[in-house]
Amino acid sequence: MNKSIILAFIAIYLPFKLSAEPSAFGAGDINNPSPYGLTSKEKLLLQNKKELKKVIVKSNNQANKVDSLRERLDGLQSIIESLSQKSHENRLNLNSFSIKNELELKNINEYEKGLSEANEVNIFEIDKLKLLISELSTIIDTINTSYVSKNEFNKLVNDVNLFKDLVSKELKSASKAKKSSLSKLSNGDIETKAKKFYDKKNYTKSIEYYEYLISKNYKPARSHYMIGEMNYYRKKYAEAIAYFKKSASLYSKASYMPDLMLHTAISMDKTGDISNAINFYEAVISKYPKTSHSSTALDRLSKLK
């Protein structure tokens, strides 16, 4: 009797056991490099596993891009902190100077005026850098939903670096202004001499004089334009663009605007920024029709289209 029960149990249990554990023979194992004997559900699960792996790889690549941009952002933040520290040190120096030299009121007033102007330039440029950092932060926040090409990103970084170099030059010029031998001359005389050097194509000397005028905030729009022109004739097109942009932002109705816009367009053309070059050529043609500037823009535009 007991023997019959045991045989019946084996007959029922053994097939069930074999069908319930196919993995004992390697079939149905989705972790196997070469799985076989998969059910439709196991095949679907394996496919999902492969897709998940692709998503993880793509997510890691995207995270690396974000980390790279954040490192660049941290670098710009360090620049801002350094500029802010210099601005704070200027204010401390001004207070100390005023206390120790109360008897020399005339000299103090001149020093205070120059230092205050330099400090205002610092604050203005710091605000611009903060705006650029804000724009970069927006790019980082949206990188997971929009693609930025390598060329576009490099152009953005290049513009920021050019602007940073321009700010750095102006800050250095402002800090040295009080020590310059030009401080003995009036701003009007300095401008006259700077123009004479320009006419003689002594650009090195002319740029020195115009940079001094910028540090004194004397006709800054025209001084930026003149330095931009000299960089343009030296074929330093990227630097020329930076100075032209600054000049136009300070005074957009100057008499030299036709030259500024045309030379900006040509500089962009020379640096490979074709889309913006086309826009500037078209703007020159529209704003200054029947002029030599318009004719030059038309001729150069026809070669790009």
C-alpha positions as CSV (number, residue, x, y, z in Angstrom):
1,M,0.0,0.0,0.0
2,N,2.8,2.5,1.0
3,K,4.8,1.6,-2.1
4,S,1.9,2.4,-4.4
5,I,1.4,5.8,-2.8
6,I,5.1,6.7,-3.2
7,L,5.1,5.7,-6.9
8,A,2.0,7.8,-7.5
9,F,3.5,10.8,-5.8
10,I,6.7,10.5,-7.9
11,A,4.6,10.3,-11.1
12,I,2.7,13.5,-10.3
13,Y,5.5,15.5,-8.7
14,L,8.5,14.8,-11.0
15,P,7.0,16.3,-14.3
16,F,5.9,19.3,-12.4
17,K,9.3,19.8,-10.9
18,L,11.0,19.5,-14.3
19,S,8.7,22.0,-15.9
20,A,8.9,24.5,-13.0
21,E,12.7,24.6,-13.0
22,P,13.9,24.8,-16.6
23,S,16.9,26.9,-15.5
24,A,18.5,23.8,-14.2
25,F,19.5,23.1,-17.8
26,G,20.4,26.7,-18.7
27,A,17.2,27.4,-20.6
28,G,15.2,30.5,-19.7
29,D,18.2,32.2,-18.0
30,I,18.1,35.8,-19.2
31,N,21.4,36.6,-17.4
32,N,23.2,34.1,-19.7
33,P,25.3,35.8,-22.4
34,S,23.6,33.6,-25.0
35,P,20.2,32.8,-23.5
36,Y,17.9,30.1,-25.2
37,G,14.7,28.4,-24.6
38,L,13.0,31.8,-23.6
39,T,9.3,32.2,-23.2
40,S,7.6,35.2,-24.8
41,K,7.6,36.9,-21.4
42,E,11.3,36.2,-20.9
43,K,12.1,37.5,-24.3
44,L,10.2,40.7,-23.6
45,L,12.0,41.0,-20.2
46,L,15.4,40.5,-21.9
47,Q,14.6,43.2,-24.5
48,N,13.6,45.6,-21.7
49,K,16.8,44.8,-19.9
50,K,18.8,45.7,-23.1
51,E,16.8,48.9,-23.6
52,L,17.4,49.9,-19.9
53,K,21.1,49.4,-20.3
54,K,21.1,51.7,-23.3
55,V,19.2,54.4,-21.3
56,I,21.7,54.1,-18.4
57,V,24.6,54.6,-20.8
58,K,22.9,57.6,-22.4
59,S,22.1,59.0,-19.0
60,N,25.7,58.7,-17.8
61,N,26.9,60.5,-21.0
62,Q,24.5,63.3,-20.4
63,A,25.5,63.5,-16.8
64,N,29.2,63.9,-17.9
65,K,28.2,66.8,-20.1
66,V,26.4,68.5,-17.3
67,D,29.5,68.0,-15.0
68,S,31.7,69.5,-17.6
69,L,29.6,72.6,-18.0
70,R,29.3,73.0,-14.2
71,E,33.1,73.0,-14.0
72,R,33.3,75.8,-16.5
73,L,30.6,77.6,-14.5
74,D,32.6,77.2,-11.3
75,G,35.6,78.8,-13.2
76,L,33.5,81.9,-14.1
77,Q,32.2,82.1,-10.5
78,S,35.8,82.3,-9.3
79,I,36.5,85.2,-11.6
80,I,33.4,87.1,-10.2
81,E,34.6,86.5,-6.6
82,S,38.0,87.8,-7.5
83,L,36.6,90.9,-9.1
84,S,34.3,91.5,-6.1
85,Q,37.3,91.1,-3.8
86,K,39.2,93.7,-5.8
87,S,36.3,96.1,-5.7
88,H,36.0,95.6,-1.9
89,E,39.8,96.3,-1.5
90,N,39.4,99.5,-3.6
91,R,36.8,100.8,-1.2
92,L,39.0,99.9,1.8
93,N,41.9,101.7,0.2
94,L,39.8,104.7,-0.5
95,N,38.6,105.0,3.1
96,S,42.2,104.6,4.5
97,F,43.6,107.1,2.0
98,S,40.9,109.7,3.0
99,I,41.6,109.4,6.7
100,K,45.4,109.7,6.4
101,N,45.5,112.6,4.0
102,E,42.8,115.0,5.1
103,L,45.1,118.0,4.6
104,E,45.6,117.2,0.9
105,L,41.9,117.7,-0.1
106,K,42.6,118.4,-3.7
107,N,44.7,115.3,-4.3
108,I,42.2,113.2,-2.3
109,N,39.3,114.4,-4.5
110,E,41.2,113.5,-7.7
111,Y,42.1,110.1,-6.4
112,E,38.6,109.5,-5.1
113,K,37.1,110.4,-8.4
114,G,39.4,108.1,-10.4
115,L,39.1,105.2,-8.0
116,S,35.3,105.6,-7.9
117,E,35.1,105.6,-11.7
118,A,37.3,102.5,-11.8
119,N,35.0,100.9,-9.2
120,E,31.9,101.7,-11.2
121,V,33.5,100.0,-14.2
122,N,34.2,97.0,-12.1
123,I,30.6,96.8,-10.8
124,F,29.3,97.2,-14.3
125,E,31.4,94.5,-15.8
126,I,30.8,92.2,-12.8
127,D,27.0,92.6,-13.5
128,K,27.6,91.6,-17.1
129,L,29.5,88.5,-16.1
130,K,26.8,87.6,-13.7
131,L,24.3,87.9,-16.6
132,L,26.5,85.6,-18.7
133,I,26.7,83.1,-15.9
134,S,22.9,83.2,-15.5
135,E,22.6,82.4,-19.2
136,L,25.1,79.5,-18.9
137,S,23.0,78.1,-15.9
138,T,19.9,78.2,-18.1
139,I,21.8,76.1,-20.8
140,I,22.8,73.6,-18.1
141,D,19.3,73.3,-16.8
142,T,17.9,72.6,-20.3
143,I,20.6,70.3,-21.7
144,N,18.6,67.2,-21.0
145,T,15.8,68.3,-23.2
146,S,17.7,70.2,-26.0
147,Y,20.9,69.5,-27.9
148,V,23.7,72.0,-28.1
149,S,26.3,71.3,-30.8
150,K,30.0,71.4,-30.1
151,N,30.5,74.3,-32.4
152,E,27.8,76.4,-30.8
153,F,29.1,75.7,-27.3
154,N,32.7,76.5,-28.3
155,K,31.5,79.8,-29.8
156,L,29.7,80.7,-26.6
157,V,32.7,79.9,-24.5
158,N,34.9,81.9,-27.0
159,D,32.6,85.0,-26.7
160,V,32.7,84.7,-22.9
161,N,36.6,84.4,-22.9
162,L,36.9,87.4,-25.2
163,F,34.6,89.5,-23.0
164,K,36.6,88.3,-19.9
165,D,39.9,89.4,-21.6
166,L,38.4,92.8,-22.5
167,V,37.2,93.3,-18.9
168,S,40.6,92.2,-17.5
169,K,42.4,94.6,-19.8
170,E,40.2,97.5,-18.7
171,L,40.6,96.7,-15.0
172,K,44.4,96.5,-15.4
173,S,44.3,99.8,-17.3
174,A,42.1,101.4,-14.6
175,S,44.5,100.2,-11.8
176,K,47.5,101.7,-13.6
177,A,45.8,104.9,-14.7
178,K,46.9,106.9,-11.6
179,K,50.5,105.9,-12.1
180,S,50.7,106.7,-15.9
181,S,52.7,109.6,-17.2
182,L,49.6,110.5,-19.2
183,S,47.9,111.8,-16.0
184,K,49.8,115.0,-16.5
185,L,47.9,115.7,-19.7
186,S,44.2,116.6,-20.2
187,N,41.9,114.0,-21.7
188,G,41.4,116.2,-24.7
189,D,45.2,116.3,-25.4
190,I,45.5,112.6,-24.9
191,E,42.7,112.0,-27.5
192,T,44.4,114.3,-30.0
193,K,47.7,112.4,-29.6
194,A,46.0,109.0,-29.8
195,K,44.4,110.1,-33.1
196,K,47.8,111.2,-34.5
197,F,49.4,107.9,-33.6
198,Y,46.4,106.2,-35.3
199,D,46.9,108.3,-38.5
200,K,50.6,107.3,-38.5
201,K,49.6,103.6,-38.1
202,N,51.5,103.5,-34.8
203,Y,48.7,101.3,-33.4
204,T,50.6,100.1,-30.3
205,K,51.0,103.7,-29.0
206,S,47.5,104.7,-30.1
207,I,45.9,101.8,-28.3
208,E,47.8,102.7,-25.1
209,Y,46.4,106.2,-25.2
210,Y,42.8,105.1,-26.0
211,E,42.9,102.5,-23.2
212,Y,43.9,105.2,-20.8
213,L,40.9,107.3,-21.9
214,I,38.7,104.2,-21.4
215,S,40.1,103.9,-17.8
216,K,39.1,107.5,-17.3
217,N,35.7,106.9,-18.8
218,Y,36.4,109.7,-21.4
219,K,34.4,109.1,-24.6
220,P,34.4,105.3,-24.0
221,A,32.3,104.5,-27.0
222,R,34.6,106.2,-29.5
223,S,37.7,104.8,-27.7
224,H,36.4,101.3,-27.9
225,Y,35.6,101.8,-31.6
226,M,39.1,103.1,-32.4
227,I,40.8,100.2,-30.7
228,G,38.4,97.9,-32.6
229,E,39.5,99.5,-35.8
230,M,43.2,99.0,-35.1
231,N,42.6,95.3,-34.2
232,Y,40.6,95.0,-37.5
233,Y,43.5,96.4,-39.5
234,R,45.9,94.1,-37.6
235,K,43.6,91.2,-38.7
236,K,42.8,90.4,-35.0
237,Y,39.2,90.0,-36.0
238,A,37.9,88.3,-32.8
239,E,39.3,91.1,-30.6
240,A,38.0,93.7,-33.1
241,I,34.5,92.2,-32.7
242,A,34.6,92.5,-28.9
243,Y,35.5,96.2,-29.0
244,F,33.0,97.0,-31.7
245,K,30.2,95.3,-29.7
246,K,31.2,97.3,-26.6
247,S,31.2,100.6,-28.5
248,A,27.8,100.0,-30.1
249,S,26.3,99.1,-26.7
250,L,27.6,102.4,-25.3
251,Y,26.4,104.6,-28.2
252,S,24.6,103.2,-31.2
253,K,24.0,106.5,-33.0
254,A,27.6,107.6,-33.6
255,S,28.7,108.9,-36.9
256,Y,31.1,106.0,-37.4
257,M,28.4,103.4,-37.1
258,P,28.4,102.5,-40.9
259,D,32.2,101.6,-40.6
260,L,31.6,99.8,-37.3
261,M,28.8,97.6,-38.7
262,L,30.6,96.8,-42.0
263,H,33.9,96.0,-40.2
264,T,32.0,93.9,-37.7
265,A,30.4,91.9,-40.6
266,I,33.7,91.4,-42.3
267,S,35.4,90.3,-39.0
268,M,32.6,87.8,-38.5
269,D,33.0,86.6,-42.0
270,K,36.8,86.2,-41.5
271,T,36.3,84.2,-38.2
272,G,33.8,81.8,-39.8
273,D,30.6,83.2,-38.1
274,I,28.8,83.2,-41.5
275,S,25.2,83.4,-40.2
276,N,25.9,86.6,-38.2
277,A,28.0,88.0,-40.9
278,I,25.1,87.7,-43.3
279,N,22.8,89.4,-40.8
280,F,25.2,92.4,-40.4
281,Y,25.8,92.7,-44.2
282,E,22.0,92.9,-44.7
283,A,21.7,95.4,-41.9
284,V,24.3,97.7,-43.5
285,I,22.5,97.4,-46.9
286,S,19.2,98.3,-45.3
287,K,20.4,101.1,-43.0
288,Y,22.9,102.8,-45.4
289,P,21.6,102.3,-49.0
290,K,23.4,104.1,-51.8
291,T,26.7,104.3,-49.9
292,S,30.1,102.7,-50.4
293,H,29.4,100.7,-47.2
294,S,26.3,99.2,-48.8
295,S,28.1,98.4,-52.1
296,T,30.9,96.6,-50.2
297,A,28.3,94.7,-48.2
298,L,26.4,93.6,-51.3
299,D,29.6,92.4,-53.0
300,R,30.7,90.3,-50.0
301,L,27.2,89.0,-49.4
302,S,26.9,87.8,-52.9
303,K,30.0,85.6,-52.4
304,L,28.4,83.9,-49.3
305,K,25.0,83.0,-50.9
